[in-house]
């Protein structure tokens, strides 16, 4: 009797597991409430277009929708991501420094190695000595309006993934006349596009005045790169953008509540799907994979709605200042753009300066500054030559010592 019951229990457990793997039940419903952080990052990266924003239907949307209501009602904010890196923003006119609170500016500087100008990269990589500090000067592009992101491959791929998802969801519809998977996928895609196309995204991400202001962006003391963006009449005030203020848009509160209700309705609907659930899991998995790529993929400034390009000088190419010493780089910048180097000097040299450096920064004579800088560079070059000669002499002494015959005393 006990043996029969034990056998039946093993068989029941085995059947339950095999049935779950053949037709997973309620798994998609559970996954819909996991992964909201990925959706938030994907939306922060992709949204802001004038009309429609394509983004994939995937796991995590219900969790995101609920958290979006909390954020919209409490702070009237949709971009809840903290800046990924600690960017320092310098107003080069006033010298004021501000810590960045804008996710957009943080992503711009974090991905700088991806979109750095080829000429700048060649300048840094091709230098004889390691470049201690590289300052590149950029300007706003005349042909593109700030705050209107360009459509790159990442943006267009959203339409392709949505089409693939609908195609996968249509398979059980065509083979078994089961339209539930297709209905859920279609409704989920519509809700995704609606959530990503709220006007609030565009207003919040580029919530700054339009003014002509020169700013410098850097990760601070110890970083190798500084990005200077010259102001333009049509350019954004990046110091203002760094404040990270949220606009007061009342319609966003009602829109997020309404969308959250619809997402909950979709979640309840998904719990009723008991067959052909593997198709739904493939649809959600494909969407989640795409959203992970969107959330982390580096993009060019124009795609982030910050269309900038390097400043070029006649006969010299891109305006870049790259020297083996940080002080030299700042001085070269100051010689070309008076007043730009002083705010950065306090960031990279918070301590006491050498006597000749103090005289250099206090001097108002451009000719004297150039002469002093040239002299120190020459002194440094001669010092390095002497050190190399000493190293060669030491190497020769070592070679002589190795070549001397060894005398063995018996």
C-alpha positions as CSV (number, residue, x, y, z in Angstrom):
1,X,0.0,0.0,0.0
2,X,2.8,2.4,1.0
3,X,4.7,1.4,-2.1
4,X,1.8,2.2,-4.3
5,X,1.2,5.6,-2.8
6,X,5.0,6.4,-3.1
7,X,4.9,5.4,-6.8
8,X,1.8,7.5,-7.4
9,X,3.4,10.6,-5.7
10,X,6.6,10.3,-7.9
11,X,4.5,9.9,-11.0
12,X,2.3,13.0,-10.0
13,X,5.4,15.1,-9.4
14,X,7.0,14.0,-12.7
15,X,3.8,14.7,-14.6
16,X,3.5,18.2,-13.0
17,X,7.0,19.1,-14.0
18,X,6.7,17.8,-17.5
19,X,3.4,19.6,-17.9
20,X,4.9,22.9,-16.7
21,X,7.7,22.6,-19.2
22,X,5.4,21.6,-22.0
23,X,2.9,24.4,-21.3
24,X,4.3,26.8,-18.7
25,X,1.5,28.4,-16.8
26,X,1.5,31.9,-15.2
27,X,5.2,32.3,-15.9
28,X,4.7,35.2,-18.2
29,X,2.4,36.9,-15.7
30,X,5.1,36.7,-13.1
31,X,7.8,37.9,-15.5
32,X,5.7,41.0,-16.4
33,X,6.3,42.3,-12.8
34,X,10.1,41.7,-12.9
35,X,12.7,43.8,-14.6
36,X,11.2,47.3,-14.3
37,X,14.6,48.9,-14.0
38,X,15.6,47.7,-17.5
39,X,12.4,49.2,-18.9
40,X,13.2,52.5,-17.2
41,X,16.7,52.7,-18.6
42,X,15.5,51.8,-22.1
43,X,12.8,54.5,-22.0
44,X,15.3,57.1,-20.7
45,X,17.6,56.3,-23.6
46,X,15.1,56.0,-26.4
47,X,12.2,58.5,-25.7
48,X,11.8,62.1,-26.6
49,X,10.9,62.1,-30.3
50,X,8.2,64.4,-31.6
51,X,5.5,61.8,-32.3
52,X,6.0,58.0,-31.8
53,X,8.7,56.1,-30.0
54,X,9.2,52.4,-30.9
55,X,10.0,50.2,-27.9
56,X,9.6,46.5,-27.5
57,X,6.9,44.7,-25.5
58,X,8.8,42.6,-22.9
59,X,8.9,41.5,-19.3
60,X,8.9,44.2,-16.6
61,X,6.4,46.6,-18.1
62,X,3.8,46.1,-15.3
63,X,6.4,46.8,-12.6
64,X,7.6,49.9,-14.5
65,X,4.0,51.1,-15.0
66,X,3.3,51.0,-11.2
67,X,6.5,52.7,-10.3
68,X,5.9,55.4,-13.0
69,X,2.6,56.3,-11.3
70,X,4.3,56.7,-7.9
71,X,7.0,58.9,-9.5
72,X,4.6,60.9,-11.6
73,X,2.2,61.6,-8.8
74,X,4.9,62.3,-6.2
75,X,7.5,64.2,-8.2
76,X,5.9,64.6,-11.6
77,X,9.0,62.9,-13.1
78,X,9.3,60.1,-15.6
79,X,13.1,60.0,-15.9
80,X,13.9,58.4,-12.5
81,X,17.4,57.2,-13.4
82,X,20.3,58.6,-11.4
83,X,23.3,59.9,-13.5
84,X,25.5,56.9,-14.3
85,X,28.7,58.9,-13.7
86,X,29.5,61.9,-11.5
87,X,29.9,64.7,-14.1
88,X,31.2,68.2,-13.1
89,X,29.7,71.1,-15.1
90,X,31.7,74.3,-15.3
91,X,30.3,77.7,-16.4
92,X,33.4,79.0,-18.2
93,X,32.1,82.6,-17.9
94,X,31.4,82.8,-14.2
95,X,33.7,80.0,-13.1
96,X,30.9,78.3,-11.2
97,X,31.0,74.5,-10.8
98,X,27.9,72.4,-10.5
99,X,27.4,68.7,-9.9
100,X,25.3,67.1,-12.6
101,X,21.9,65.6,-11.8
102,X,20.7,65.0,-15.4
103,X,20.8,61.4,-16.5
104,X,21.2,62.6,-20.1
105,X,24.4,64.5,-19.5
106,X,25.8,61.6,-17.5
107,X,25.1,59.2,-20.4
108,X,26.7,61.7,-22.8
109,X,30.0,61.7,-20.9
110,X,29.9,58.1,-19.9
111,X,29.8,57.1,-23.6
112,X,32.5,59.7,-24.7
113,X,35.0,57.0,-25.7
114,X,32.4,55.7,-28.2
115,X,31.6,59.0,-30.0
116,X,35.0,60.8,-29.5
117,X,36.2,62.4,-32.7
118,X,38.7,60.2,-34.6
119,X,41.1,63.2,-34.8
120,X,41.1,63.5,-31.0
121,X,41.6,59.7,-30.5
122,X,44.5,59.8,-33.0
123,X,46.0,62.8,-31.1
124,X,45.9,61.0,-27.8
125,X,46.9,57.5,-29.1
126,X,49.6,58.9,-31.4
127,X,51.4,61.1,-28.8
128,X,55.0,60.2,-28.0
129,X,54.4,60.6,-24.3
130,X,51.2,59.7,-22.5
131,X,48.7,62.5,-22.6
132,X,47.8,63.6,-19.1
133,X,44.8,65.7,-20.0
134,X,43.0,66.1,-23.3
135,X,40.6,69.1,-23.8
136,X,38.4,69.0,-26.9
137,X,36.3,72.0,-28.0
138,X,32.8,71.3,-29.5
139,X,30.0,73.5,-30.7
140,X,26.3,73.1,-31.4
141,X,25.5,71.9,-34.9
142,X,23.6,74.5,-37.0
143,X,21.6,72.0,-39.0
144,X,20.0,70.1,-36.0
145,X,17.9,71.6,-33.2
146,X,18.8,70.5,-29.7
147,X,16.2,68.5,-27.9
148,X,15.1,66.6,-31.1
149,X,16.9,63.3,-31.1
150,X,18.2,61.9,-34.4
151,X,16.9,58.5,-35.4
152,X,19.7,56.0,-35.4
153,X,19.8,52.2,-35.8
154,X,18.9,51.6,-32.2
155,X,15.7,53.7,-32.6
156,X,14.6,52.1,-35.9
157,X,15.3,48.6,-34.5
158,X,12.3,49.0,-32.2
159,X,9.9,48.7,-35.2
160,X,11.7,45.6,-36.5
161,X,11.6,43.8,-33.1
162,X,7.9,44.7,-32.7
163,X,7.2,43.2,-36.2
164,X,9.1,40.0,-35.3
165,X,7.1,39.7,-32.1
166,X,3.8,40.1,-33.9
167,X,5.0,37.5,-36.4
168,X,5.9,35.0,-33.7
169,X,2.5,35.6,-31.9
170,X,0.7,35.0,-35.2
171,X,2.0,31.5,-35.5
172,X,-0.5,29.9,-33.1
173,X,-3.2,32.1,-34.7
174,X,-2.5,30.6,-38.1
175,X,-1.8,27.0,-37.1
176,X,-4.3,26.4,-34.3
177,X,-6.7,29.4,-34.6
178,X,-5.6,30.5,-31.2
179,X,-5.7,34.3,-31.3
180,X,-5.0,35.0,-27.6
181,X,-1.2,35.2,-27.9
182,X,-1.5,37.6,-30.8
183,X,-4.1,39.7,-29.0
184,X,-1.9,40.0,-25.9
185,X,1.2,40.9,-28.0
186,X,-0.6,43.5,-30.0
187,X,-2.2,45.1,-27.0
188,X,1.1,45.1,-25.1
189,X,2.9,46.7,-28.0
190,X,0.3,49.4,-28.2
191,X,0.7,50.1,-24.5
192,X,4.5,50.2,-24.8
193,X,4.4,52.7,-27.7
194,X,1.8,54.8,-25.8
195,X,4.0,54.8,-22.6
196,X,7.1,55.8,-24.5
197,X,5.4,58.5,-26.5
198,X,4.2,60.7,-23.7
199,X,5.1,64.4,-24.4
200,X,6.5,64.6,-20.8
201,X,9.6,62.6,-21.8
202,X,10.7,65.3,-24.3
203,X,9.9,68.1,-21.9
204,X,11.8,66.6,-19.0
205,X,14.9,65.2,-20.7
206,X,15.8,68.6,-22.3
207,X,14.2,70.9,-19.7
208,X,16.6,73.8,-20.0
209,X,16.7,77.4,-21.3
210,X,18.1,78.2,-24.7
211,X,21.0,80.5,-24.3
212,X,24.6,81.2,-25.4
213,X,26.7,79.8,-22.6
214,X,30.2,78.1,-22.8
215,X,30.5,75.1,-20.5
216,X,33.0,72.4,-19.7
217,X,32.1,68.8,-18.8
218,X,34.5,66.4,-17.0
219,X,34.5,63.6,-14.6
220,X,36.8,65.7,-12.4
221,X,40.3,65.6,-11.1
222,X,42.1,62.4,-12.4
223,X,40.1,62.1,-15.6
224,X,41.9,62.3,-18.9
225,X,39.2,64.1,-20.9
226,X,37.4,67.5,-20.7
227,X,34.6,68.3,-23.2
228,X,34.1,72.0,-23.8
229,X,30.9,73.0,-25.6
230,X,30.8,76.5,-26.9
231,X,27.5,78.3,-26.5
232,X,25.2,79.3,-29.4
233,X,21.9,81.2,-29.7
234,X,20.0,78.0,-30.5
235,X,22.0,75.9,-28.0
236,X,20.8,74.5,-24.7
237,X,22.0,75.9,-21.4
238,X,23.8,72.8,-20.1
239,X,24.4,74.3,-16.7
240,X,20.6,74.7,-16.4
241,X,20.1,71.1,-17.7
242,X,22.5,69.8,-15.1
243,X,20.1,71.0,-12.3
244,X,17.7,68.1,-13.3
245,X,14.5,70.0,-12.7
246,X,11.2,68.2,-13.5
247,X,8.5,70.1,-15.4
248,X,5.0,70.4,-13.9
249,X,2.8,68.7,-16.4
250,X,-0.5,67.6,-14.8
251,X,-1.7,65.5,-17.7
252,X,1.3,63.1,-17.1
253,X,-0.3,62.1,-13.8
254,X,-3.6,61.1,-15.3
255,X,-1.9,59.4,-18.3
256,X,0.4,57.2,-16.1
257,X,-2.5,56.2,-13.9
258,X,-4.6,55.3,-16.9
259,X,-1.8,53.3,-18.5
260,X,-1.1,51.5,-15.3
261,X,-4.7,50.3,-15.1
262,X,-4.5,49.0,-18.7
263,X,-1.3,47.2,-17.8
264,X,-2.9,45.5,-14.8
265,X,-5.8,44.5,-17.1
266,X,-3.3,42.9,-19.5
267,X,-1.6,41.2,-16.6
268,X,-4.9,39.6,-15.5
269,X,-5.6,38.6,-19.0
270,X,-2.3,36.8,-19.3
271,X,-3.1,34.7,-16.3
272,X,-5.9,33.1,-18.3
273,X,-3.7,31.8,-21.1
274,X,-3.0,28.1,-20.4
275,X,-1.9,26.8,-23.8
276,X,0.7,27.8,-26.4
277,X,2.4,29.8,-23.7
278,X,5.9,29.2,-25.1
279,X,5.1,31.6,-27.9
280,X,4.3,34.3,-25.4
281,X,7.6,33.6,-23.5
282,X,9.6,33.8,-26.7
283,X,7.9,37.2,-27.5
284,X,8.7,38.5,-24.1
285,X,12.2,37.2,-24.1
286,X,13.0,38.7,-27.5
287,X,11.6,42.1,-26.2
288,X,13.6,41.9,-23.0
289,X,16.8,41.2,-24.9
290,X,16.2,44.2,-27.2
291,X,15.4,46.5,-24.2
292,X,18.6,45.4,-22.5
293,X,20.6,46.4,-25.6
294,X,18.7,49.7,-25.9
295,X,19.3,50.5,-22.2
296,X,23.1,50.0,-22.4
297,X,24.1,50.7,-26.0
298,X,26.2,53.9,-26.4
299,X,24.8,56.4,-28.8
300,X,26.1,59.5,-30.6
301,X,25.2,63.0,-29.2
302,X,22.7,63.7,-32.0
303,X,20.8,60.5,-31.1
304,X,20.7,61.8,-27.5
305,X,19.2,65.1,-28.6
306,X,22.5,67.0,-28.0
307,X,23.8,67.6,-31.5
308,X,27.4,68.8,-31.1
309,X,30.5,68.6,-33.4
310,X,34.2,69.3,-32.9
311,X,35.4,72.8,-33.6
312,X,37.9,72.9,-36.5
313,X,40.7,75.4,-36.9
314,X,42.0,76.4,-40.3
315,X,45.1,74.4,-41.1
316,X,45.1,72.6,-37.7
317,X,42.1,70.3,-37.8
318,X,40.0,69.7,-34.7
319,X,40.6,72.1,-31.8
320,X,42.1,69.8,-29.2
321,X,44.7,70.5,-26.4
322,X,46.6,67.4,-25.4
323,X,49.8,67.6,-23.4
324,X,51.9,65.2,-21.3
325,X,51.3,67.5,-18.2
326,X,47.9,68.6,-17.0
327,X,49.2,72.2,-16.4
328,X,50.5,72.5,-19.9
329,X,47.1,71.5,-21.3
330,X,45.3,74.1,-19.2
331,X,47.7,76.8,-20.1
332,X,47.4,76.1,-23.8
333,X,43.7,76.3,-23.5
334,X,44.0,79.6,-21.6
335,X,46.2,81.1,-24.3
336,X,43.6,80.4,-26.9
337,X,40.4,81.0,-24.9
338,X,41.1,83.6,-22.1
339,X,39.2,82.7,-18.9
340,X,38.5,79.0,-19.8
341,X,41.5,77.5,-18.0
342,X,41.0,79.2,-14.6
343,X,37.9,77.4,-13.5
344,X,39.4,74.0,-14.5
345,X,42.7,74.9,-12.8
346,X,40.9,74.9,-9.4
347,X,39.5,71.5,-10.1
348,X,42.7,69.8,-11.3
349,X,45.1,71.7,-8.9
350,X,43.3,72.2,-5.6
351,X,46.6,72.5,-3.8
352,X,49.6,75.0,-3.9
353,X,51.1,75.9,-7.3
354,X,54.8,76.3,-8.1
355,X,56.2,79.9,-8.2
356,X,56.4,80.1,-11.9
357,X,52.9,78.7,-12.3
358,X,51.5,81.4,-9.9
359,X,53.3,84.1,-11.9
360,X,51.9,82.6,-15.2
361,X,48.3,82.7,-14.1
362,X,48.6,86.1,-12.5
363,X,50.2,87.6,-15.6
364,X,48.0,89.6,-18.1
365,X,50.7,89.5,-20.8
366,X,50.0,87.0,-23.5
367,X,53.6,87.2,-24.8
368,X,55.1,86.7,-21.3
369,X,52.8,83.7,-20.8
370,X,53.9,82.1,-24.0
371,X,57.5,82.7,-23.2
372,X,57.3,81.2,-19.7
373,X,55.4,78.1,-21.0
374,X,57.9,77.6,-23.8
375,X,60.8,77.8,-21.4
376,X,59.3,75.3,-18.9
377,X,58.6,72.9,-21.7
378,X,62.2,73.2,-22.9
379,X,63.5,72.7,-19.4
380,X,61.4,69.6,-19.1
381,X,62.6,68.3,-22.4
382,X,66.2,68.7,-21.4
383,X,65.6,67.1,-18.1
384,X,64.1,64.0,-19.8
385,X,67.0,63.8,-22.2
386,X,69.5,63.8,-19.3
387,X,67.5,61.1,-17.5
388,X,67.5,59.0,-20.7
389,X,71.3,59.4,-21.0
390,X,71.7,58.3,-17.4
391,X,69.6,55.3,-18.0
392,X,71.7,54.4,-21.1
393,X,74.9,54.8,-19.1
394,X,73.5,52.5,-16.4
395,X,72.6,49.9,-19.0
396,X,76.2,50.1,-20.5
397,X,77.7,49.6,-17.0
398,X,75.5,46.5,-16.5
399,X,76.5,45.1,-19.9
400,X,80.2,45.6,-19.0
401,X,79.8,43.9,-15.7
402,X,78.1,40.9,-17.3
403,X,80.9,40.7,-19.9
404,X,83.8,40.8,-17.4
405,X,85.5,37.3,-16.9
406,X,84.8,35.6,-13.6
407,X,88.0,34.8,-11.7
408,X,87.8,31.6,-9.7
409,X,90.2,31.4,-6.7
410,X,91.3,27.8,-6.0
